[in-house]
Amino acid sequence: MSLIQTILEKILPFLFKAAKREYDKLPQAEKDALQQGSGIFDIINTEVDKTPAEIRALIIAKYPTLDEAKMEAGLFEVAHTFNLLVEANNFDDLITKLKAFLASQQGAKWAAVVQSMANIAAIIFAPEGTIFAKVGMIMEYVYQHFIKK
């Protein structure tokens, strides 16, 4: 076991405890945004055999309080951030391109891309004035404890 791996194994539990404390202090709207951002990309990543319509239905079923228009706008913004050429107002094309892009990523790059996409979505879904650094710090905790379990 490398020195870095040993250090990380000792530090990560402390970091997750700190992230949990910060998460617990958040207003419910920010907690929802974090779970929605992370959860939507988990659905897109894990349901690769599903059609865009099925993915939309899964997202809506899992996050019924998330406004569909806001969800679509957020996902389009994520696609544009990653320079994905998506047909305007075409949710099927959006999901197809996001799935293809994510499938083209490998290893640590894939993990960084997914986390970045989830962070962007969470910021878009969060109330005005949410601090980005707070989202980034807590997102891994949210994914590990609410999405992945």
DSSP file (Angstrom, degrees, kcal/mol; ACC not computed):
  #  RESIDUE AA STRUCTURE BP1 BP2  ACC     N-H-->O    O-->H-N    N-H-->O    O-->H-N    TCO  KAPPA ALPHA  PHI   PSI    X-CA   Y-CA   Z-CA
    1    1 A M              0   0    0      0, 0.0     2,-0.0     0, 0.0     0, 0.0   0.000 360.0 360.0 360.0 132.1    0.0    0.0    0.0
    2    2 A S     >  -     0   0    0      1,-0.1     4,-2.3     4,-0.0     5,-0.2  -0.294 360.0-115.0 -75.2 161.1    1.4    3.4   -1.0
    3    3 A L  H  > S+     0   0    0      1,-0.2     4,-2.5     2,-0.2     5,-0.2   0.899 117.1  51.7 -61.4 -41.9    1.9    6.2    1.5
    4    4 A I  H  > S+     0   0    0      1,-0.2     4,-2.8     2,-0.2    -1,-0.2   0.919 109.5  49.5 -63.0 -44.0   -0.7    8.3   -0.4
    5    5 A Q  H  > S+     0   0    0      2,-0.2     4,-2.3     1,-0.2    -1,-0.2   0.910 111.3  49.5 -61.9 -42.3   -3.2    5.5   -0.2
    6    6 A T  H  X S+     0   0    0     -4,-2.3     4,-1.3     2,-0.2    -2,-0.2   0.923 112.1  48.0 -62.0 -45.2   -2.6    5.1    3.5
    7    7 A I  H  X S+     0   0    0     -4,-2.5     4,-2.1     1,-0.2     3,-0.4   0.932 111.6  50.0 -61.9 -46.6   -2.9    8.8    4.1
    8    8 A L  H  X S+     0   0    0     -4,-2.8     4,-3.0     1,-0.2    -1,-0.2   0.895 106.8  54.6 -60.7 -40.8   -6.2    9.0    2.1
    9    9 A E  H  < S+     0   0    0     -4,-2.3    -1,-0.2     1,-0.2    -2,-0.2   0.814 113.0  43.4 -63.6 -28.8   -7.7    6.1    4.0
   10   10 A K  H  < S+     0   0    0     -4,-1.3     4,-0.5    -3,-0.4    -1,-0.2   0.812 119.2  41.9 -83.7 -31.2   -7.0    7.9    7.3
   11   11 A I  H  X S+     0   0    0     -4,-2.1     4,-2.3    -5,-0.1     3,-0.4   0.845  99.1  70.5 -85.4 -36.6   -8.2   11.3    6.1
   12   12 A L  H  X S+     0   0    0     -4,-3.0     4,-2.8     1,-0.2     5,-0.2   0.875  95.5  52.0 -56.3 -44.6  -11.4   10.4    4.1
   13   13 A P  H  > S+     0   0    0      0, 0.0     4,-2.1     0, 0.0    -1,-0.2   0.916 111.7  48.6 -58.9 -39.4  -13.5    9.4    7.1
   14   14 A F  H  > S+     0   0    0     -4,-0.5     4,-2.2    -3,-0.4    -2,-0.2   0.924 111.7  49.2 -63.0 -44.2  -12.7   12.7    8.7
   15   15 A L  H  X S+     0   0    0     -4,-2.3     4,-2.7     1,-0.2    -1,-0.2   0.898 110.4  50.3 -63.9 -40.4  -13.6   14.6    5.5
   16   16 A F  H  X S+     0   0    0     -4,-2.8     4,-2.6     2,-0.2    -1,-0.2   0.886 109.2  51.5 -65.8 -37.6  -16.9   12.7    5.1
   17   17 A K  H  X S+     0   0    0     -4,-2.1     4,-2.2    -5,-0.2    -1,-0.2   0.912 111.9  46.8 -63.7 -41.2  -17.8   13.5    8.7
   18   18 A A  H  X S+     0   0    0     -4,-2.2     4,-2.1     2,-0.2    -2,-0.2   0.909 112.3  50.0 -65.9 -41.8  -17.0   17.2    8.1
   19   19 A A  H  X S+     0   0    0     -4,-2.7     4,-2.9     1,-0.2    -2,-0.2   0.899 109.5  51.8 -63.4 -40.1  -19.0   17.1    4.8
   20   20 A K  H  X S+     0   0    0     -4,-2.6     4,-2.9     2,-0.2    -2,-0.2   0.926 108.1  51.2 -62.5 -44.1  -22.0   15.5    6.7
   21   21 A R  H  X S+     0   0    0     -4,-2.2     4,-0.9     1,-0.2    -1,-0.2   0.917 113.8  44.6 -59.3 -42.6  -21.9   18.3    9.3
   22   22 A E  H  X S+     0   0    0     -4,-2.1     4,-0.6     2,-0.2     3,-0.5   0.902 112.5  51.6 -68.6 -40.7  -22.0   20.9    6.6
   23   23 A Y  H >< S+     0   0    0     -4,-2.9     3,-1.5     1,-0.2    -2,-0.2   0.928 105.5  55.3 -60.0 -45.6  -24.7   19.1    4.6
   24   24 A D  H 3< S+     0   0    0     -4,-2.9    -1,-0.2     1,-0.3    -2,-0.2   0.771 105.1  54.2 -60.5 -26.2  -26.9   18.8    7.7
   25   25 A K  H 3< S+     0   0    0     -4,-0.9    -1,-0.3    -3,-0.5    -2,-0.2   0.621  87.9 105.3 -81.9 -14.3  -26.7   22.6    8.1
   26   26 A L  S << S-     0   0    0     -3,-1.5     2,-0.1    -4,-0.6    -3,-0.0  -0.289  79.7-106.0 -69.9 149.9  -27.9   23.3    4.6
   27   27 A P    >>  -     0   0    0      0, 0.0     4,-1.9     0, 0.0     3,-0.8  -0.402  36.9-108.9 -64.3 153.9  -31.4   24.6    3.8
   28   28 A Q  H 3> S+     0   0    0      1,-0.2     4,-2.9     2,-0.2     5,-0.2   0.852 117.3  59.9 -57.1 -37.1  -33.6   21.8    2.3
   29   29 A A  H 3> S+     0   0    0      1,-0.2     4,-2.0     2,-0.2    -1,-0.2   0.871 107.2  45.7 -61.6 -36.8  -33.6   23.5   -1.1
   30   30 A E  H <> S+     0   0    0     -3,-0.8     4,-2.2     2,-0.2    -1,-0.2   0.883 111.4  51.9 -73.4 -38.2  -29.8   23.2   -1.3
   31   31 A K  H  X S+     0   0    0     -4,-1.9     4,-2.3     1,-0.2    -2,-0.2   0.929 110.7  49.3 -60.1 -44.6  -29.9   19.6   -0.1
   32   32 A D  H  X S+     0   0    0     -4,-2.9     4,-2.9     1,-0.2     5,-0.2   0.920 109.1  51.8 -60.3 -44.9  -32.5   18.8   -2.8
   33   33 A A  H  X S+     0   0    0     -4,-2.0     4,-2.8     1,-0.2     5,-0.2   0.896 109.8  49.4 -61.2 -41.4  -30.3   20.4   -5.5
   34   34 A L  H  X S+     0   0    0     -4,-2.2     4,-2.2     2,-0.2     5,-0.3   0.933 114.3  44.3 -62.8 -46.4  -27.3   18.4   -4.5
   35   35 A Q  H  X S+     0   0    0     -4,-2.3     4,-2.9     2,-0.2     5,-0.2   0.894 114.9  49.3 -67.2 -38.7  -29.2   15.1   -4.5
   36   36 A Q  H  X S+     0   0    0     -4,-2.9     4,-2.7    -5,-0.2     5,-0.3   0.938 111.6  48.1 -65.8 -46.9  -30.9   16.0   -7.8
   37   37 A G  H  X S+     0   0    0     -4,-2.8     4,-1.2    -5,-0.2    -2,-0.2   0.935 119.4  38.6 -59.4 -47.2  -27.6   17.0   -9.5
   38   38 A S  H  X S+     0   0    0     -4,-2.2     4,-1.6    -5,-0.2    -2,-0.2   0.915 117.6  49.9 -69.4 -43.5  -25.9   13.9   -8.4
   39   39 A G  H  X S+     0   0    0     -4,-2.9     4,-2.4    -5,-0.3    -2,-0.2   0.861 105.3  55.2 -67.4 -37.6  -28.9   11.6   -8.9
   40   40 A I  H  X S+     0   0    0     -4,-2.7     4,-2.5     1,-0.2    -1,-0.2   0.923 110.6  45.5 -63.1 -43.1  -29.7   12.7  -12.4
   41   41 A F  H  X S+     0   0    0     -4,-1.2     4,-2.1    -5,-0.3    -1,-0.2   0.799 109.3  55.9 -73.7 -25.3  -26.2   11.9  -13.6
   42   42 A D  H  X S+     0   0    0     -4,-1.6     4,-2.6     2,-0.2     5,-0.3   0.919 109.1  47.5 -65.3 -43.0  -26.3    8.6  -11.8
   43   43 A I  H  X S+     0   0    0     -4,-2.4     4,-2.4     2,-0.2    -2,-0.2   0.944 112.6  48.0 -62.0 -48.2  -29.5    7.8  -13.7
   44   44 A I  H  < S+     0   0    0     -4,-2.5    -1,-0.2     1,-0.2    -2,-0.2   0.887 116.4  45.1 -60.7 -38.7  -28.0    8.8  -17.0
   45   45 A N  H  < S+     0   0    0     -4,-2.1     3,-0.4     1,-0.2    -1,-0.2   0.860 120.2  36.9 -73.1 -37.6  -24.8    6.8  -16.3
   46   46 A T  H  < S+     0   0    0     -4,-2.6     2,-0.3     1,-0.2     3,-0.3   0.726 110.1  58.5 -92.8 -21.5  -26.5    3.6  -15.0
   47   47 A E    ><  +     0   0    0     -4,-2.4     3,-1.9    -5,-0.3    -1,-0.2  -0.276  60.6 141.6-103.0  48.2  -29.5    3.4  -17.3
   48   48 A V  T 3   +     0   0    0     -3,-0.4    -1,-0.2    -2,-0.3    -2,-0.1   0.723  68.7  56.8 -64.5 -22.2  -27.5    3.3  -20.6
   49   49 A D  T 3  S+     0   0    0     -3,-0.3    -1,-0.3     2,-0.1     2,-0.2   0.529  91.0  95.2 -85.3  -5.8  -29.9    0.8  -22.1
   50   50 A K  S <  S-     0   0    0     -3,-1.9    -3,-0.0    -6,-0.1     0, 0.0  -0.529  76.8-116.9 -88.6 152.5  -32.9    3.1  -21.6
   51   51 A T     >  -     0   0    0     -2,-0.2     4,-2.5     1,-0.1     5,-0.2  -0.383  32.7-104.9 -76.7 162.3  -34.4    5.6  -24.1
   52   52 A P  H  > S+     0   0    0      0, 0.0     4,-2.6     0, 0.0     5,-0.2   0.882 123.6  53.6 -55.6 -38.0  -34.3    9.3  -23.5
   53   53 A A  H  > S+     0   0    0      2,-0.2     4,-2.2     1,-0.2     5,-0.1   0.904 109.4  47.7 -64.4 -40.2  -38.1    9.1  -22.7
   54   54 A E  H  > S+     0   0    0      2,-0.2     4,-2.3     1,-0.2    -1,-0.2   0.887 111.3  50.8 -66.7 -38.4  -37.5    6.4  -20.2
   55   55 A I  H  X S+     0   0    0     -4,-2.5     4,-2.5     2,-0.2    -2,-0.2   0.915 109.2  51.0 -65.1 -42.9  -34.7    8.4  -18.6
   56   56 A R  H  X S+     0   0    0     -4,-2.6     4,-2.7     1,-0.2     5,-0.2   0.933 110.6  49.4 -57.7 -45.8  -36.9   11.4  -18.3
   57   57 A A  H  X S+     0   0    0     -4,-2.2     4,-2.5     1,-0.2    -2,-0.2   0.893 110.5  49.9 -62.6 -40.4  -39.6    9.3  -16.7
   58   58 A L  H  X S+     0   0    0     -4,-2.3     4,-2.3     2,-0.2    -1,-0.2   0.908 112.0  48.0 -63.9 -42.1  -37.0    7.9  -14.2
   59   59 A I  H  X S+     0   0    0     -4,-2.5     4,-2.6     2,-0.2    -2,-0.2   0.940 113.5  46.8 -63.4 -47.6  -35.8   11.4  -13.3
   60   60 A I  H  < S+     0   0    0     -4,-2.7    -2,-0.2     1,-0.2    -1,-0.2   0.896 112.9  49.8 -63.3 -40.4  -39.3   12.7  -12.8
   61   61 A A  H  < S+     0   0    0     -4,-2.5    -1,-0.2    -5,-0.2    -2,-0.2   0.899 115.9  42.0 -65.4 -39.8  -40.3    9.7  -10.7
   62   62 A K  H  < S+     0   0    0     -4,-2.3    -2,-0.2     1,-0.2    -1,-0.2   0.838 128.0  29.7 -77.0 -32.2  -37.2   10.0   -8.5
   63   63 A Y    ><  +     0   0    0     -4,-2.6     3,-1.5    -5,-0.2    -1,-0.2  -0.573  66.3 161.5-127.7  68.2  -37.4   13.8   -8.2
   64   64 A P  T 3  S+     0   0    0      0, 0.0    -1,-0.1     0, 0.0     4,-0.1   0.711  75.0  56.7 -65.6 -20.2  -41.1   14.8   -8.5
   65   65 A T  T 3  S+     0   0    0     -3,-0.1     2,-0.6     2,-0.1    -5,-0.1   0.594  82.9  99.5 -86.9  -9.3  -40.5   18.3   -6.9
   66   66 A L  S <  S-     0   0    0     -3,-1.5     2,-0.1    -7,-0.2    -3,-0.1  -0.674  82.8-120.0 -79.2 120.6  -37.9   19.2   -9.6
   67   67 A D     >  -     0   0    0     -2,-0.6     4,-2.6     1,-0.1     5,-0.2  -0.391  15.3-138.8 -60.0 128.6  -39.5   21.4  -12.2
   68   68 A E  H  > S+     0   0    0      1,-0.2     4,-2.8     2,-0.2     5,-0.2   0.883 102.1  51.9 -60.2 -40.1  -39.1   19.7  -15.6
   69   69 A A  H  > S+     0   0    0      1,-0.2     4,-2.7     2,-0.2    -1,-0.2   0.907 111.5  46.9 -64.2 -40.3  -38.3   22.9  -17.4
   70   70 A K  H  > S+     0   0    0      2,-0.2     4,-2.6     1,-0.2    -2,-0.2   0.894 111.5  52.0 -67.2 -39.4  -35.6   23.7  -14.9
   71   71 A M  H  X S+     0   0    0     -4,-2.6     4,-2.3     2,-0.2    -2,-0.2   0.942 112.7  44.6 -61.1 -48.0  -34.3   20.1  -15.2
   72   72 A E  H  X S+     0   0    0     -4,-2.8     4,-2.7     2,-0.2     5,-0.2   0.935 113.3  50.0 -62.5 -46.4  -34.1   20.4  -19.0
   73   73 A A  H  X S+     0   0    0     -4,-2.7     4,-2.3     1,-0.2    -1,-0.2   0.904 111.4  50.2 -59.2 -41.3  -32.5   23.8  -18.9
   74   74 A G  H  X S+     0   0    0     -4,-2.6     4,-2.2     2,-0.2    -1,-0.2   0.911 111.3  47.1 -64.1 -43.0  -29.9   22.6  -16.4
   75   75 A L  H  X S+     0   0    0     -4,-2.3     4,-2.4     2,-0.2    -2,-0.2   0.880 111.2  51.3 -68.6 -37.0  -29.0   19.6  -18.5
   76   76 A F  H  X S+     0   0    0     -4,-2.7     4,-2.5     2,-0.2    -1,-0.2   0.910 109.5  51.4 -63.1 -40.8  -28.8   21.7  -21.7
   77   77 A E  H  X S+     0   0    0     -4,-2.3     4,-2.2    -5,-0.2    -2,-0.2   0.906 109.1  50.2 -62.6 -42.0  -26.5   24.1  -19.8
   78   78 A V  H  X S+     0   0    0     -4,-2.2     4,-1.5     2,-0.2    -2,-0.2   0.939 110.8  49.5 -60.5 -47.0  -24.3   21.1  -18.7
   79   79 A A  H  <>S+     0   0    0     -4,-2.4     5,-2.8     1,-0.2     3,-0.3   0.915 111.7  48.1 -59.6 -43.8  -24.1   19.9  -22.3
   80   80 A H  H ><5S+     0   0    0     -4,-2.5     3,-1.7     1,-0.2    -1,-0.2   0.869 105.7  58.5 -66.1 -35.8  -23.1   23.4  -23.6
   81   81 A T  H 3<5S+     0   0    0     -4,-2.2    -1,-0.2     1,-0.3    -2,-0.2   0.852 109.6  44.5 -60.5 -34.6  -20.5   23.7  -20.8
   82   82 A F  T 3<5S-     0   0    0     -4,-1.5    -1,-0.3    -3,-0.3    -2,-0.2   0.181 118.3-114.0 -96.2  16.8  -18.9   20.5  -22.2
   83   83 A N  T < 5 +     0   0    0     -3,-1.7     2,-0.6     1,-0.2    -3,-0.2   0.808  57.8 161.0  57.2  34.8  -19.3   21.8  -25.8
   84   84 A L      < -     0   0    0     -5,-2.8     2,-1.2    -6,-0.2    -1,-0.2  -0.769  40.8-131.9 -85.6 125.9  -21.7   19.1  -26.8
   85   85 A L        +     0   0    0     -2,-0.6     2,-0.4    12,-0.1    -5,-0.0  -0.666  37.5 174.0 -83.2  99.9  -23.6   20.1  -29.9
   86   86 A V        -     0   0    0     -2,-1.2     2,-0.2   -10,-0.1     3,-0.1  -0.880  37.1-109.1-112.4 137.2  -27.2   19.4  -28.9
   87   87 A E    >   -     0   0    0     -2,-0.4     3,-1.6     3,-0.2     7,-0.2  -0.441  47.4-101.3 -62.7 132.5  -30.2   20.3  -31.0
   88   88 A A  T 3  S+     0   0    0      1,-0.3    -1,-0.1    -2,-0.2     3,-0.1  -0.288 100.3   0.6 -58.3 136.2  -32.1   23.1  -29.3
   89   89 A N  T 3  S+     0   0    0      1,-0.2     2,-0.6    -3,-0.1    -1,-0.3   0.731  96.9 126.0  58.1  26.9  -35.2   22.0  -27.3
   90   90 A N    <>  +     0   0    0     -3,-1.6     4,-2.3     1,-0.2    -1,-0.2  -0.835  33.6 179.1-117.8  92.9  -34.6   18.3  -28.2
   91   91 A F  H  > S+     0   0    0     -2,-0.6     4,-2.7     1,-0.2     5,-0.3   0.864  81.4  56.2 -62.5 -37.3  -34.4   16.3  -25.0
   92   92 A D  H  > S+     0   0    0      1,-0.2     4,-2.3     2,-0.2    -1,-0.2   0.930 110.0  45.0 -61.0 -44.9  -33.9   13.0  -26.8
   93   93 A D  H  > S+     0   0    0      2,-0.2     4,-2.6     1,-0.2     5,-0.2   0.895 111.7  54.4 -64.8 -39.9  -30.8   14.5  -28.6
   94   94 A L  H  X S+     0   0    0     -4,-2.3     4,-2.5     2,-0.2    -2,-0.2   0.952 111.9  41.8 -58.4 -52.7  -29.6   15.9  -25.3
   95   95 A I  H  X S+     0   0    0     -4,-2.7     4,-2.7     1,-0.2     5,-0.2   0.904 113.9  52.9 -64.8 -41.5  -29.7   12.6  -23.4
   96   96 A T  H  X S+     0   0    0     -4,-2.3     4,-2.2    -5,-0.3    -1,-0.2   0.919 112.6  44.4 -59.4 -44.5  -28.3   10.7  -26.3
   97   97 A K  H  X S+     0   0    0     -4,-2.6     4,-2.6     2,-0.2    -2,-0.2   0.885 113.0  50.6 -71.0 -38.7  -25.3   13.1  -26.5
   98   98 A L  H  X S+     0   0    0     -4,-2.5     4,-2.6    -5,-0.2     5,-0.2   0.938 112.1  47.6 -63.1 -45.0  -24.7   13.1  -22.7
   99   99 A K  H  X S+     0   0    0     -4,-2.7     4,-2.4     1,-0.2    -2,-0.2   0.921 113.6  47.5 -61.3 -44.4  -24.8    9.3  -22.6
  100  100 A A  H  X S+     0   0    0     -4,-2.2     4,-1.3    -5,-0.2    -1,-0.2   0.912 112.5  49.1 -64.4 -42.7  -22.4    9.1  -25.6
  101  101 A F  H  < S+     0   0    0     -4,-2.6     4,-0.5     1,-0.2     3,-0.5   0.938 112.9  46.3 -63.3 -46.7  -20.0   11.6  -24.1
  102  102 A L  H >< S+     0   0    0     -4,-2.6     3,-1.2     1,-0.2    -1,-0.2   0.888 109.8  54.5 -63.6 -38.1  -19.9    9.9  -20.7
  103  103 A A  H 3< S+     0   0    0     -4,-2.4    -1,-0.2     1,-0.2    -2,-0.2   0.777 102.9  58.3 -65.9 -25.1  -19.4    6.5  -22.3
  104  104 A S  T 3< S+     0   0    0     -4,-1.3    -1,-0.2    -3,-0.5     2,-0.2   0.596  91.7  87.2 -80.8 -10.3  -16.4    7.9  -24.2
  105  105 A Q    <   -     0   0    0     -3,-1.2     2,-0.3    -4,-0.5     3,-0.0  -0.593  62.8-158.7 -91.1 152.6  -14.6    8.9  -20.9
  106  106 A Q    >>  -     0   0    0     -2,-0.2     4,-1.4     0, 0.0     3,-1.1  -0.958  39.8 -35.3-132.9 148.7  -12.4    6.5  -19.0
  107  107 A G  H 3> S-     0   0    0     -2,-0.3     4,-2.1     1,-0.3     5,-0.2  -0.042 122.2  -0.3  53.0-132.1  -11.1    6.0  -15.4
  108  108 A A  H 3> S+     0   0    0      1,-0.2     4,-2.4     2,-0.2    -1,-0.3   0.832 133.5  56.4 -63.8 -33.4  -10.3    9.1  -13.4
  109  109 A K  H <> S+     0   0    0     -3,-1.1     4,-2.5     2,-0.2    -1,-0.2   0.929 106.8  49.9 -64.8 -43.2  -11.2   11.4  -16.3
  110  110 A W  H  X S+     0   0    0     -4,-1.4     4,-2.8     1,-0.2     5,-0.2   0.937 111.1  49.3 -58.3 -47.2  -14.7    9.8  -16.4
  111  111 A A  H  X S+     0   0    0     -4,-2.1     4,-2.3     1,-0.2    -1,-0.2   0.899 112.1  48.1 -60.7 -41.5  -15.1   10.3  -12.6
  112  112 A A  H  X S+     0   0    0     -4,-2.4     4,-2.4     2,-0.2    -1,-0.2   0.895 112.3  48.8 -66.8 -39.9  -14.0   14.0  -12.9
  113  113 A V  H  X S+     0   0    0     -4,-2.5     4,-2.7     2,-0.2    -2,-0.2   0.938 112.6  47.0 -65.8 -47.1  -16.4   14.6  -15.8
  114  114 A V  H  X S+     0   0    0     -4,-2.8     4,-2.6     1,-0.2     5,-0.2   0.924 113.7  48.2 -61.4 -44.7  -19.4   13.1  -14.0
  115  115 A Q  H  X S+     0   0    0     -4,-2.3     4,-2.6    -5,-0.2    -1,-0.2   0.912 112.0  49.8 -63.4 -41.7  -18.6   14.9  -10.8
  116  116 A S  H  X S+     0   0    0     -4,-2.4     4,-2.5     2,-0.2    -2,-0.2   0.926 111.5  48.5 -62.6 -44.3  -18.3   18.2  -12.7
  117  117 A M  H  X S+     0   0    0     -4,-2.7     4,-2.5     1,-0.2    -2,-0.2   0.925 112.6  47.9 -61.8 -44.5  -21.6   17.7  -14.6
  118  118 A A  H  X S+     0   0    0     -4,-2.6     4,-2.6     1,-0.2    -1,-0.2   0.899 111.4  51.2 -63.7 -40.3  -23.4   16.8  -11.3
  119  119 A N  H  X S+     0   0    0     -4,-2.6     4,-2.4     2,-0.2    -2,-0.2   0.926 110.6  48.2 -61.9 -45.2  -21.8   19.9   -9.6
  120  120 A I  H  X S+     0   0    0     -4,-2.5     4,-2.2     1,-0.2    -2,-0.2   0.933 112.7  48.3 -61.6 -46.1  -23.0   22.2  -12.5
  121  121 A A  H  X S+     0   0    0     -4,-2.5     4,-2.6     1,-0.2     5,-0.2   0.921 110.7  51.3 -60.7 -43.9  -26.5   20.7  -12.4
  122  122 A A  H  X S+     0   0    0     -4,-2.6     4,-1.7     1,-0.2    -1,-0.2   0.900 109.4  50.1 -61.9 -40.7  -26.7   21.1   -8.6
  123  123 A I  H  < S+     0   0    0     -4,-2.4    -1,-0.2     1,-0.2    -2,-0.2   0.914 112.2  47.8 -63.0 -41.9  -25.6   24.8   -8.9
  124  124 A I  H  < S+     0   0    0     -4,-2.2    -2,-0.2     1,-0.2    -1,-0.2   0.887 115.3  44.7 -66.7 -38.7  -28.3   25.4  -11.5
  125  125 A F  H  < S+     0   0    0     -4,-2.6    -1,-0.2    -5,-0.2    -2,-0.2   0.717  98.4  92.6 -77.7 -21.1  -31.0   23.6   -9.4
  126  126 A A  S  < S-     0   0    0     -4,-1.7   -96,-0.1    -5,-0.2     3,-0.1  -0.282  89.2 -90.3 -73.8 158.0  -29.9   25.4   -6.2
  127  127 A P    >   -     0   0    0      0, 0.0     3,-1.6     0, 0.0    -1,-0.1  -0.257  57.7 -80.2 -62.2 154.6  -31.5   28.6   -5.0
  128  128 A E  T 3  S+     0   0    0      1,-0.2    -4,-0.0    -3,-0.1    -3,-0.0  -0.287 117.5  30.7 -54.2 135.8  -29.9   31.9   -6.1
  129  129 A G  T 3  S+     0   0    0      1,-0.3    -1,-0.2    -3,-0.1     2,-0.1   0.429  76.4 150.6  93.9  -0.9  -26.9   32.7   -4.0
  130  130 A T    <   -     0   0    0     -3,-1.6     2,-0.5    -7,-0.2    -1,-0.3  -0.455  51.0-118.2 -64.6 135.7  -25.8   29.2   -3.2
  131  131 A I    >>  -     0   0    0      1,-0.2     4,-1.4    -2,-0.1     3,-0.7  -0.660  14.0-147.1 -82.8 123.0  -22.0   29.2   -2.8
  132  132 A F  H 3> S+     0   0    0     -2,-0.5     4,-2.4     1,-0.2     3,-0.2   0.883  95.6  58.5 -57.8 -43.0  -20.3   26.9   -5.4
  133  133 A A  H 3> S+     0   0    0      1,-0.3     4,-2.1     2,-0.2    -1,-0.2   0.858 103.4  53.9 -58.2 -34.6  -17.5   25.9   -3.1
  134  134 A K  H <> S+     0   0    0     -3,-0.7     4,-1.7     2,-0.2    -1,-0.3   0.909 108.0  49.6 -65.8 -41.7  -20.0   24.5   -0.7
  135  135 A V  H  X S+     0   0    0     -4,-1.4     4,-1.9    -3,-0.2    -2,-0.2   0.947 112.0  47.6 -62.4 -49.0  -21.6   22.4   -3.4
  136  136 A G  H  X S+     0   0    0     -4,-2.4     4,-0.5     1,-0.2    -1,-0.2   0.882 111.6  50.6 -60.7 -39.7  -18.2   21.0   -4.5
  137  137 A M  H  < S+     0   0    0     -4,-2.1     4,-0.3    -5,-0.2    -1,-0.2   0.861 118.9  35.3 -67.5 -36.1  -17.2   20.1   -1.0
  138  138 A I  H  X S+     0   0    0     -4,-1.7     4,-2.2    -5,-0.2     3,-0.2   0.641  93.4  87.3 -96.1 -16.7  -20.3   18.2   -0.1
  139  139 A M  H  X S+     0   0    0     -4,-1.9     4,-2.7     1,-0.2     5,-0.2   0.871  87.6  50.9 -57.1 -43.2  -21.2   16.6   -3.5
  140  140 A E  H  X S+     0   0    0     -4,-0.5     4,-2.6     1,-0.2    -1,-0.2   0.908 110.2  50.5 -63.7 -40.2  -19.1   13.4   -2.9
  141  141 A Y  H  > S+     0   0    0     -4,-0.3     4,-2.4    -3,-0.2     5,-0.3   0.941 111.2  49.0 -59.1 -47.2  -20.7   12.9    0.5
  142  142 A V  H  X>S+     0   0    0     -4,-2.2     4,-2.5     1,-0.2     5,-1.1   0.922 112.5  47.7 -60.2 -46.1  -24.1   13.2   -1.1
  143  143 A Y  I  X>S+     0   0    0     -4,-2.7     5,-3.3     1,-0.2     4,-0.8   0.947 115.2  44.4 -61.2 -48.6  -23.3   10.8   -3.9
  144  144 A Q  I  <>S+     0   0    0     -4,-2.6     5,-0.6    -5,-0.2    -1,-0.2   0.845 124.4  32.5 -66.5 -34.5  -21.8    8.2   -1.5
  145  145 A H  I  <5S+     0   0    0     -4,-2.4    -2,-0.2    -5,-0.2    -1,-0.2   0.695 131.7  22.9-101.2 -20.9  -24.6    8.4    1.1
  146  146 A F  I  <5S+     0   0    0     -4,-2.5    -3,-0.2    -5,-0.3    -2,-0.1   0.718 130.2  29.3-116.0 -31.6  -27.8    9.2   -0.8
  147  147 A I  I  <<S+     0   0    0     -5,-1.1    -3,-0.2    -4,-0.8    -4,-0.1   0.912 130.6  26.3 -96.7 -58.8  -27.3    8.0   -4.4
  148  148 A K  I   <       0   0    0     -5,-3.3    -4,-0.2    -6,-0.2    -3,-0.1   0.900 360.0 360.0 -74.1 -42.4  -24.8    5.1   -4.3
  149  149 A K      <       0   0    0     -5,-0.6    -1,-0.1    -6,-0.5    -4,-0.1   0.478 360.0 360.0  47.0 360.0  -25.6    3.9   -0.8
